[in-house]
Amino acid sequence: GHKLMIQVQSSWFPLADRNPQQFINIYEAKDEDFIPCTIQMNRDFFHASGVILPVLMRE
């Protein structure tokens, strides 16, 4: 009975710098230079998305 949560995101923020979603120097970017983006996961019958997790056996 465990549950997993998967987050899909376009950057590793806050572990890495924010992504302004455009080709500019992120160290000189102002707040208004950061624009929102839309992330899509496309899938159909022939191209299913999935997560493969290994199962570790107890010793």
Buried (B, 14 or more C-beta within 10 A) or exposed (E): EEEEEEEEEEEEEEEEEEBBEEEEEEEEBEEEEBEEEEEEEEEEEEEEEEEEEEEEEEE
